[in-house]
Amino acid sequence: MTSERTQSYSRVVRTLDDLGPTKLQADEQQRIRDAADTLIFCEGIDADERAAIADVEGLVAHLAESGRWTTERATELRDDILGCGPLALVA
């Protein structure tokens, strides 16, 4: 685990604390937590991590397309979640 990954994880947690209750449904918050947890503890990318990444991609696309979040903010959240994973993932 690297400091960059833990910083990304901290940003995800802070986003959930700050915006989660007002801008995300409970199941969406849980999906984000699950994805961040899966990625922060992985050493490589296997089926579980790929599934978490695909779910995050779909969720942030939905948030932006529905107008609930700006594209910029949704992209920041996506980048923070993906940043929880191995460095090769975010390259």
Biopython code that builds the backbone (N, CA, C, O; Angstrom):
import numpy as np
from Bio.PDB.StructureBuilder import StructureBuilder

atoms = [
    (1, "MET", "N", (0.851, -1.173, 0.000)),
    (1, "MET", "CA", (0.000, 0.000, 0.000)),
    (1, "MET", "C", (0.898, 1.239, 0.000)),
    (1, "MET", "O", (1.948, 1.265, 0.643)),
    (2, "THR", "N", (0.464, 2.252, -0.730)),
    (2, "THR", "CA", (1.251, 3.474, -0.833)),
    (2, "THR", "C", (0.489, 4.649, -0.226)),
    (2, "THR", "O", (-0.715, 4.572, 0.015)),
    (3, "SER", "N", (1.210, 5.725, 0.011)),
    (3, "SER", "CA", (0.544, 6.907, 0.561)),
    (3, "SER", "C", (-0.441, 7.492, -0.449)),
    (3, "SER", "O", (-1.461, 8.057, -0.054)),
    (4, "GLU", "N", (-0.152, 7.364, -1.755)),
    (4, "GLU", "CA", (-1.080, 7.855, -2.767)),
    (4, "GLU", "C", (-2.403, 7.103, -2.694)),
    (4, "GLU", "O", (-3.473, 7.699, -2.816)),
    (5, "ARG", "N", (-2.323, 5.794, -2.494)),
    (5, "ARG", "CA", (-3.549, 4.995, -2.395)),
    (5, "ARG", "C", (-4.342, 5.371, -1.145)),
    (5, "ARG", "O", (-5.565, 5.501, -1.200)),
    (6, "THR", "N", (-3.653, 5.544, -0.027)),
    (6, "THR", "CA", (-4.373, 5.900, 1.197)),
    (6, "THR", "C", (-4.962, 7.309, 1.102)),
    (6, "THR", "O", (-6.030, 7.571, 1.655)),
    (7, "GLN", "N", (-4.275, 8.211, 0.407)),
    (7, "GLN", "CA", (-4.825, 9.553, 0.213)),
    (7, "GLN", "C", (-6.081, 9.501, -0.658)),
    (7, "GLN", "O", (-7.055, 10.202, -0.384)),
    (8, "SER", "N", (-6.062, 8.683, -1.692)),
    (8, "SER", "CA", (-7.251, 8.510, -2.529)),
    (8, "SER", "C", (-8.402, 7.953, -1.708)),
    (8, "SER", "O", (-9.539, 8.411, -1.816)),
    (9, "TYR", "N", (-8.091, 6.962, -0.887)),
    (9, "TYR", "CA", (-9.117, 6.352, -0.043)),
    (9, "TYR", "C", (-9.711, 7.393, 0.911)),
    (9, "TYR", "O", (-10.922, 7.434, 1.125)),
    (10, "SER", "N", (-8.852, 8.222, 1.472)),
    (10, "SER", "CA", (-9.323, 9.283, 2.379)),
    (10, "SER", "C", (-10.246, 10.259, 1.661)),
    (10, "SER", "O", (-11.239, 10.708, 2.232)),
    (11, "ARG", "N", (-9.924, 10.591, 0.411)),
    (11, "ARG", "CA", (-10.788, 11.496, -0.352)),
    (11, "ARG", "C", (-12.150, 10.856, -0.623)),
    (11, "ARG", "O", (-13.175, 11.537, -0.584)),
    (12, "VAL", "N", (-12.165, 9.551, -0.897)),
    (12, "VAL", "CA", (-13.437, 8.851, -1.116)),
    (12, "VAL", "C", (-14.278, 8.906, 0.159)),
    (12, "VAL", "O", (-15.468, 9.217, 0.107)),
    (13, "VAL", "N", (-13.664, 8.606, 1.293)),
    (13, "VAL", "CA", (-14.383, 8.621, 2.571)),
    (13, "VAL", "C", (-14.906, 10.026, 2.859)),
    (13, "VAL", "O", (-16.042, 10.188, 3.306)),
    (14, "ARG", "N", (-14.086, 11.032, 2.605)),
    (14, "ARG", "CA", (-14.503, 12.417, 2.846)),
    (14, "ARG", "C", (-15.676, 12.795, 1.932)),
    (14, "ARG", "O", (-16.608, 13.470, 2.370)),
    (15, "THR", "N", (-15.635, 12.371, 0.684)),
    (15, "THR", "CA", (-16.740, 12.633, -0.238)),
    (15, "THR", "C", (-18.020, 11.978, 0.262)),
    (15, "THR", "O", (-19.087, 12.592, 0.239)),
    (16, "LEU", "N", (-17.915, 10.740, 0.711)),
    (16, "LEU", "CA", (-19.097, 10.055, 1.235)),
    (16, "LEU", "C", (-19.638, 10.756, 2.478)),
    (16, "LEU", "O", (-20.851, 10.872, 2.647)),
    (17, "ASP", "N", (-18.748, 11.218, 3.341)),
    (17, "ASP", "CA", (-19.183, 11.928, 4.539)),
    (17, "ASP", "C", (-19.836, 13.263, 4.197)),
    (17, "ASP", "O", (-20.864, 13.629, 4.769)),
    (18, "ASP", "N", (-19.225, 13.989, 3.254)),
    (18, "ASP", "CA", (-19.698, 15.340, 2.927)),
    (18, "ASP", "C", (-20.918, 15.347, 2.014)),
    (18, "ASP", "O", (-21.855, 16.115, 2.233)),
    (19, "LEU", "N", (-20.909, 14.501, 0.998)),
    (19, "LEU", "CA", (-21.950, 14.552, -0.022)),
    (19, "LEU", "C", (-22.874, 13.348, -0.025)),
    (19, "LEU", "O", (-23.997, 13.423, -0.524)),
    (20, "GLY", "N", (-22.410, 12.251, 0.525)),
    (20, "GLY", "CA", (-23.165, 11.011, 0.467)),
    (20, "GLY", "C", (-24.608, 11.121, 0.896)),
    (20, "GLY", "O", (-25.500, 10.725, 0.146)),
    (21, "PRO", "N", (-24.865, 11.643, 2.072)),
    (21, "PRO", "CA", (-26.252, 11.675, 2.547)),
    (21, "PRO", "C", (-27.195, 12.526, 1.693)),
    (21, "PRO", "O", (-28.395, 12.255, 1.652)),
    (22, "THR", "N", (-26.678, 13.543, 1.015)),
    (22, "THR", "CA", (-27.552, 14.416, 0.241)),
    (22, "THR", "C", (-27.514, 14.153, -1.259)),
    (22, "THR", "O", (-28.483, 14.444, -1.959)),
    (23, "LYS", "N", (-26.410, 13.606, -1.763)),
    (23, "LYS", "CA", (-26.250, 13.459, -3.209)),
    (23, "LYS", "C", (-26.222, 12.014, -3.691)),
    (23, "LYS", "O", (-26.178, 11.764, -4.896)),
    (24, "LEU", "N", (-26.247, 11.065, -2.765)),
    (24, "LEU", "CA", (-26.187, 9.653, -3.137)),
    (24, "LEU", "C", (-27.231, 8.858, -2.370)),
    (24, "LEU", "O", (-27.490, 9.113, -1.193)),
    (25, "GLN", "N", (-27.818, 7.902, -3.049)),
    (25, "GLN", "CA", (-28.727, 6.986, -2.375)),
    (25, "GLN", "C", (-27.888, 6.012, -1.541)),
    (25, "GLN", "O", (-26.696, 5.835, -1.792)),
    (26, "ALA", "N", (-28.515, 5.391, -0.560)),
    (26, "ALA", "CA", (-27.791, 4.490, 0.351)),
    (26, "ALA", "C", (-27.078, 3.376, -0.398)),
    (26, "ALA", "O", (-25.936, 3.055, -0.071)),
    (27, "ASP", "N", (-27.723, 2.777, -1.396)),
    (27, "ASP", "CA", (-27.073, 1.696, -2.137)),
    (27, "ASP", "C", (-25.902, 2.207, -2.955)),
    (27, "ASP", "O", (-24.929, 1.479, -3.151)),
    (28, "GLU", "N", (-25.969, 3.441, -3.439)),
    (28, "GLU", "CA", (-24.856, 4.025, -4.182)),
    (28, "GLU", "C", (-23.668, 4.273, -3.254)),
    (28, "GLU", "O", (-22.521, 4.023, -3.624)),
    (29, "GLN", "N", (-23.948, 4.762, -2.057)),
    (29, "GLN", "CA", (-22.877, 4.961, -1.081)),
    (29, "GLN", "C", (-22.180, 3.639, -0.778)),
    (29, "GLN", "O", (-20.953, 3.578, -0.695)),
    (30, "GLN", "N", (-22.973, 2.584, -0.613)),
    (30, "GLN", "CA", (-22.398, 1.281, -0.298)),
    (30, "GLN", "C", (-21.569, 0.741, -1.458)),
    (30, "GLN", "O", (-20.516, 0.145, -1.235)),
    (31, "ARG", "N", (-22.019, 0.934, -2.670)),
    (31, "ARG", "CA", (-21.258, 0.491, -3.841)),
    (31, "ARG", "C", (-19.908, 1.191, -3.903)),
    (31, "ARG", "O", (-18.894, 0.572, -4.225)),
    (32, "ILE", "N", (-19.898, 2.480, -3.594)),
    (32, "ILE", "CA", (-18.642, 3.239, -3.601)),
    (32, "ILE", "C", (-17.719, 2.719, -2.502)),
    (32, "ILE", "O", (-16.530, 2.507, -2.739)),
    (33, "ARG", "N", (-18.255, 2.514, -1.311)),
    (33, "ARG", "CA", (-17.451, 1.966, -0.205)),
    (33, "ARG", "C", (-16.867, 0.602, -0.572)),
    (33, "ARG", "O", (-15.685, 0.336, -0.351)),
    (34, "ASP", "N", (-17.719, -0.255, -1.136)),
    (34, "ASP", "CA", (-17.271, -1.597, -1.506)),
    (34, "ASP", "C", (-16.149, -1.546, -2.535)),
    (34, "ASP", "O", (-15.163, -2.272, -2.416)),
    (35, "ALA", "N", (-16.294, -0.695, -3.539)),
    (35, "ALA", "CA", (-15.269, -0.582, -4.572)),
    (35, "ALA", "C", (-13.960, -0.057, -3.985)),
    (35, "ALA", "O", (-12.891, -0.596, -4.270)),
    (36, "ALA", "N", (-14.043, 0.990, -3.169)),
    (36, "ALA", "CA", (-12.828, 1.555, -2.561)),
    (36, "ALA", "C", (-12.147, 0.527, -1.659)),
    (36, "ALA", "O", (-10.923, 0.397, -1.673)),
    (37, "ASP", "N", (-12.943, -0.201, -0.875)),
    (37, "ASP", "CA", (-12.376, -1.239, 0.000)),
    (37, "ASP", "C", (-11.721, -2.353, -0.806)),
    (37, "ASP", "O", (-10.630, -2.812, -0.467)),
    (38, "THR", "N", (-12.383, -2.784, -1.863)),
    (38, "THR", "CA", (-11.824, -3.846, -2.707)),
    (38, "THR", "C", (-10.486, -3.412, -3.283)),
    (38, "THR", "O", (-9.523, -4.178, -3.270)),
    (39, "LEU", "N", (-10.425, -2.184, -3.790)),
    (39, "LEU", "CA", (-9.207, -1.713, -4.455)),
    (39, "LEU", "C", (-8.087, -1.387, -3.476)),
    (39, "LEU", "O", (-6.918, -1.627, -3.781)),
    (40, "ILE", "N", (-8.414, -0.852, -2.321)),
    (40, "ILE", "CA", (-7.350, -0.464, -1.383)),
    (40, "ILE", "C", (-6.603, -1.686, -0.859)),
    (40, "ILE", "O", (-5.413, -1.604, -0.557)),
    (41, "PHE", "N", (-7.293, -2.813, -0.749)),
    (41, "PHE", "CA", (-6.666, -4.006, -0.184)),
    (41, "PHE", "C", (-6.116, -4.968, -1.230)),
    (41, "PHE", "O", (-5.575, -6.014, -0.869)),
    (42, "CYS", "N", (-6.238, -4.645, -2.509)),
    (42, "CYS", "CA", (-5.757, -5.577, -3.530)),
    (42, "CYS", "C", (-4.289, -5.318, -3.848)),
    (42, "CYS", "O", (-3.776, -4.212, -3.679)),
    (43, "GLU", "N", (-3.641, -6.367, -4.311)),
    (43, "GLU", "CA", (-2.251, -6.251, -4.749)),
    (43, "GLU", "C", (-2.150, -6.264, -6.262)),
    (43, "GLU", "O", (-1.170, -5.784, -6.831)),
    (44, "GLY", "N", (-3.146, -6.805, -6.901)),
    (44, "GLY", "CA", (-3.205, -6.883, -8.357)),
    (44, "GLY", "C", (-4.654, -6.817, -8.780)),
    (44, "GLY", "O", (-5.551, -6.672, -7.950)),
    (45, "ILE", "N", (-4.873, -6.923, -10.067)),
    (45, "ILE", "CA", (-6.226, -6.814, -10.592)),
    (45, "ILE", "C", (-6.700, -8.194, -11.045)),
    (45, "ILE", "O", (-6.121, -8.797, -11.948)),
    (46, "ASP", "N", (-7.754, -8.680, -10.406)),
    (46, "ASP", "CA", (-8.373, -9.933, -10.819)),
    (46, "ASP", "C", (-9.856, -9.682, -11.058)),
    (46, "ASP", "O", (-10.268, -8.531, -11.204)),
    (47, "ALA", "N", (-10.652, -10.721, -11.100)),
    (47, "ALA", "CA", (-12.076, -10.578, -11.436)),
    (47, "ALA", "C", (-12.826, -9.677, -10.458)),
    (47, "ALA", "O", (-13.672, -8.887, -10.878)),
    (48, "ASP", "N", (-12.529, -9.783, -9.159)),
    (48, "ASP", "CA", (-13.221, -8.945, -8.174)),
    (48, "ASP", "C", (-12.928, -7.466, -8.396)),
    (48, "ASP", "O", (-13.826, -6.626, -8.333)),
    (49, "GLU", "N", (-11.668, -7.162, -8.654)),
    (49, "GLU", "CA", (-11.293, -5.768, -8.876)),
    (49, "GLU", "C", (-11.877, -5.252, -10.183)),
    (49, "GLU", "O", (-12.333, -4.111, -10.248)),
    (50, "ARG", "N", (-11.868, -6.079, -11.225)),
    (50, "ARG", "CA", (-12.469, -5.661, -12.498)),
    (50, "ARG", "C", (-13.961, -5.377, -12.333)),
    (50, "ARG", "O", (-14.482, -4.418, -12.902)),
    (51, "ALA", "N", (-14.637, -6.207, -11.558)),
    (51, "ALA", "CA", (-16.071, -5.990, -11.308)),
    (51, "ALA", "C", (-16.296, -4.689, -10.548)),
    (51, "ALA", "O", (-17.225, -3.942, -10.857)),
    (52, "ALA", "N", (-15.451, -4.413, -9.555)),
    (52, "ALA", "CA", (-15.574, -3.166, -8.786)),
    (52, "ALA", "C", (-15.347, -1.957, -9.686)),
    (52, "ALA", "O", (-16.056, -0.956, -9.582)),
    (53, "ILE", "N", (-14.363, -2.053, -10.565)),
    (53, "ILE", "CA", (-14.055, -0.950, -11.482)),
    (53, "ILE", "C", (-15.219, -0.727, -12.446)),
    (53, "ILE", "O", (-15.619, 0.412, -12.684)),
    (54, "ALA", "N", (-15.756, -1.799, -12.994)),
    (54, "ALA", "CA", (-16.889, -1.678, -13.924)),
    (54, "ALA", "C", (-18.094, -1.060, -13.228)),
    (54, "ALA", "O", (-18.795, -0.232, -13.810)),
    (55, "ASP", "N", (-18.335, -1.462, -11.985)),
    (55, "ASP", "CA", (-19.466, -0.900, -11.238)),
    (55, "ASP", "C", (-19.277, 0.590, -11.004)),
    (55, "ASP", "O", (-20.219, 1.366, -11.167)),
    (56, "VAL", "N", (-18.082, 0.996, -10.628)),
    (56, "VAL", "CA", (-17.782, 2.417, -10.402)),
    (56, "VAL", "C", (-17.955, 3.206, -11.693)),
    (56, "VAL", "O", (-18.548, 4.284, -11.692)),
    (57, "GLU", "N", (-17.441, 2.673, -12.782)),
    (57, "GLU", "CA", (-17.566, 3.363, -14.071)),
    (57, "GLU", "C", (-19.044, 3.588, -14.410)),
    (57, "GLU", "O", (-19.435, 4.676, -14.831)),
    (58, "GLY", "N", (-19.852, 2.551, -14.222)),
    (58, "GLY", "CA", (-21.278, 2.675, -14.503)),
    (58, "GLY", "C", (-21.978, 3.659, -13.587)),
    (58, "GLY", "O", (-22.820, 4.442, -14.027)),
    (59, "LEU", "N", (-21.626, 3.615, -12.310)),
    (59, "LEU", "CA", (-22.261, 4.505, -11.335)),
    (59, "LEU", "C", (-21.933, 5.962, -11.604)),
    (59, "LEU", "O", (-22.833, 6.802, -11.613)),
    (60, "VAL", "N", (-20.668, 6.280, -11.821)),
    (60, "VAL", "CA", (-20.327, 7.687, -12.043)),
    (60, "VAL", "C", (-20.886, 8.188, -13.372)),
    (60, "VAL", "O", (-21.249, 9.359, -13.483)),
    (61, "ALA", "N", (-20.962, 7.327, -14.372)),
    (61, "ALA", "CA", (-21.581, 7.724, -15.635)),
    (61, "ALA", "C", (-23.057, 8.051, -15.405)),
    (61, "ALA", "O", (-23.566, 9.039, -15.933)),
    (62, "HIS", "N", (-23.729, 7.236, -14.629)),
    (62, "HIS", "CA", (-25.141, 7.475, -14.312)),
    (62, "HIS", "C", (-25.313, 8.792, -13.543)),
    (62, "HIS", "O", (-26.224, 9.567, -13.834)),
    (63, "LEU", "N", (-24.447, 9.038, -12.573)),
    (63, "LEU", "CA", (-24.548, 10.273, -11.790)),
    (63, "LEU", "C", (-24.409, 11.507, -12.680)),
    (63, "LEU", "O", (-25.134, 12.488, -12.511)),
    (64, "ALA", "N", (-23.474, 11.450, -13.628)),
    (64, "ALA", "CA", (-23.257, 12.594, -14.521)),
    (64, "ALA", "C", (-24.376, 12.707, -15.555)),
    (64, "ALA", "O", (-24.898, 13.796, -15.792)),
    (65, "GLU", "N", (-24.742, 11.587, -16.166)),
    (65, "GLU", "CA", (-25.756, 11.615, -17.221)),
    (65, "GLU", "C", (-27.126, 12.027, -16.689)),
    (65, "GLU", "O", (-27.906, 12.658, -17.402)),
    (66, "SER", "N", (-27.416, 11.674, -15.453)),
    (66, "SER", "CA", (-28.711, 12.029, -14.873)),
    (66, "SER", "C", (-28.757, 13.484, -14.413)),
    (66, "SER", "O", (-29.826, 14.003, -14.090)),
    (67, "GLY", "N", (-27.602, 14.139, -14.383)),
    (67, "GLY", "CA", (-27.539, 15.522, -13.939)),
    (67, "GLY", "C", (-27.471, 15.677, -12.434)),
    (67, "GLY", "O", (-27.491, 16.799, -11.927)),
    (68, "ARG", "N", (-27.390, 14.568, -11.708)),
    (68, "ARG", "CA", (-27.293, 14.643, -10.252)),
    (68, "ARG", "C", (-25.930, 15.165, -9.820)),
    (68, "ARG", "O", (-25.818, 15.831, -8.791)),
    (69, "TRP", "N", (-24.898, 14.868, -10.596)),
    (69, "TRP", "CA", (-23.545, 15.353, -10.336)),
    (69, "TRP", "C", (-23.025, 15.976, -11.629)),
    (69, "TRP", "O", (-23.431, 15.583, -12.722)),
    (70, "THR", "N", (-22.136, 16.935, -11.498)),
    (70, "THR", "CA", (-21.473, 17.452, -12.691)),
    (70, "THR", "C", (-20.511, 16.389, -13.203)),
    (70, "THR", "O", (-20.062, 15.522, -12.452)),
    (71, "THR", "N", (-20.208, 16.469, -14.473)),
    (71, "THR", "CA", (-19.252, 15.531, -15.059)),
    (71, "THR", "C", (-17.910, 15.635, -14.352)),
    (71, "THR", "O", (-17.256, 14.621, -14.107)),
    (72, "GLU", "N", (-17.497, 16.852, -14.025)),
    (72, "GLU", "CA", (-16.209, 17.060, -13.365)),
    (72, "GLU", "C", (-16.170, 16.390, -11.992)),
    (72, "GLU", "O", (-15.194, 15.726, -11.643)),
    (73, "ARG", "N", (-17.232, 16.571, -11.227)),
    (73, "ARG", "CA", (-17.270, 16.006, -9.872)),
    (73, "ARG", "C", (-17.346, 14.485, -9.930)),
    (73, "ARG", "O", (-16.698, 13.797, -9.141)),
    (74, "ALA", "N", (-18.132, 13.965, -10.858)),
    (74, "ALA", "CA", (-18.232, 12.514, -11.005)),
    (74, "ALA", "C", (-16.881, 11.926, -11.415)),
    (74, "ALA", "O", (-16.501, 10.854, -10.943)),
    (75, "THR", "N", (-16.162, 12.619, -12.287)),
    (75, "THR", "CA", (-14.842, 12.163, -12.720)),
    (75, "THR", "C", (-13.853, 12.189, -11.558)),
    (75, "THR", "O", (-13.029, 11.284, -11.425)),
    (76, "GLU", "N", (-13.928, 13.214, -10.722)),
    (76, "GLU", "CA", (-13.065, 13.275, -9.538)),
    (76, "GLU", "C", (-13.318, 12.080, -8.618)),
    (76, "GLU", "O", (-12.378, 11.458, -8.123)),
    (77, "LEU", "N", (-14.587, 11.768, -8.396)),
    (77, "LEU", "CA", (-14.919, 10.626, -7.553)),
    (77, "LEU", "C", (-14.376, 9.347, -8.168)),
    (77, "LEU", "O", (-13.762, 8.536, -7.475)),
    (78, "ARG", "N", (-14.598, 9.161, -9.460)),
    (78, "ARG", "CA", (-14.081, 7.983, -10.155)),
    (78, "ARG", "C", (-12.570, 7.881, -9.998)),
    (78, "ARG", "O", (-12.049, 6.818, -9.662)),
    (79, "ASP", "N", (-11.866, 8.984, -10.242)),
    (79, "ASP", "CA", (-10.408, 8.981, -10.137)),
    (79, "ASP", "C", (-9.949, 8.659, -8.717)),
    (79, "ASP", "O", (-8.969, 7.939, -8.524)),
    (80, "ASP", "N", (-10.657, 9.193, -7.727)),
    (80, "ASP", "CA", (-10.303, 8.895, -6.336)),
    (80, "ASP", "C", (-10.514, 7.419, -6.023)),
    (80, "ASP", "O", (-9.682, 6.804, -5.356)),
    (81, "ILE", "N", (-11.607, 6.851, -6.493)),
    (81, "ILE", "CA", (-11.849, 5.428, -6.232)),
    (81, "ILE", "C", (-10.803, 4.586, -6.938)),
    (81, "ILE", "O", (-10.229, 3.682, -6.330)),
    (82, "LEU", "N", (-10.545, 4.863, -8.206)),
    (82, "LEU", "CA", (-9.533, 4.093, -8.938)),
    (82, "LEU", "C", (-8.145, 4.299, -8.339)),
    (82, "LEU", "O", (-7.299, 3.408, -8.411)),
    (83, "GLY", "N", (-7.910, 5.460, -7.755)),
    (83, "GLY", "CA", (-6.636, 5.737, -7.107)),
    (83, "GLY", "C", (-6.376, 4.896, -5.883)),
    (83, "GLY", "O", (-5.247, 4.834, -5.397)),
    (84, "CYS", "N", (-7.418, 4.241, -5.376)),
    (84, "CYS", "CA", (-7.258, 3.327, -4.236)),
    (84, "CYS", "C", (-6.555, 2.048, -4.654)),
    (84, "CYS", "O", (-6.022, 1.323, -3.814)),
    (85, "GLY", "N", (-6.552, 1.771, -5.954)),
    (85, "GLY", "CA", (-5.972, 0.523, -6.462)),
    (85, "GLY", "C", (-4.484, 0.625, -6.715)),
    (85, "GLY", "O", (-3.862, 1.656, -6.456)),
    (86, "PRO", "N", (-3.922, -0.457, -7.224)),
    (86, "PRO", "CA", (-2.491, -0.482, -7.539)),
    (86, "PRO", "C", (-2.128, 0.624, -8.524)),
    (86, "PRO", "O", (-2.960, 1.025, -9.338)),
    (87, "LEU", "N", (-0.918, 1.109, -8.459)),
    (87, "LEU", "CA", (-0.497, 2.215, -9.323)),
    (87, "LEU", "C", (-0.695, 1.904, -10.792)),
    (87, "LEU", "O", (-1.019, 2.808, -11.563)),
    (88, "ALA", "N", (-0.514, 0.671, -11.205)),
    (88, "ALA", "CA", (-0.690, 0.314, -12.613)),
    (88, "ALA", "C", (-2.119, 0.572, -13.058)),
    (88, "ALA", "O", (-2.364, 0.810, -14.241)),
    (89, "LEU", "N", (-3.053, 0.527, -12.141)),
    (89, "LEU", "CA", (-4.461, 0.733, -12.452)),
    (89, "LEU", "C", (-4.728, 2.165, -12.886)),
    (89, "LEU", "O", (-5.530, 2.389, -13.792)),
    (90, "VAL", "N", (-4.088, 3.120, -12.271)),
    (90, "VAL", "CA", (-4.379, 4.532, -12.560)),
    (90, "VAL", "C", (-3.453, 5.113, -13.607)),
    (90, "VAL", "O", (-3.608, 6.277, -13.977)),
    (91, "ALA", "N", (-2.503, 4.349, -14.094)),
    (91, "ALA", "CA", (-1.567, 4.852, -15.102)),
    (91, "ALA", "C", (-2.233, 5.006, -16.447)),
    (91, "ALA", "O", (-1.588, 5.419, -17.411)),
]
sb = StructureBuilder()
sb.init_structure("model")
sb.init_model(0)
sb.init_chain("A")
sb.init_seg("    ")
for serial, (resi, resn, name, xyz) in enumerate(atoms, 1):
    if name == "N":
        sb.init_residue(resn, " ", resi, " ")
    sb.init_atom(name, np.array(xyz, "f"), 0.0, 1.0, " ", f" {name:<3s}", serial, name[0])
structure = sb.get_structure()
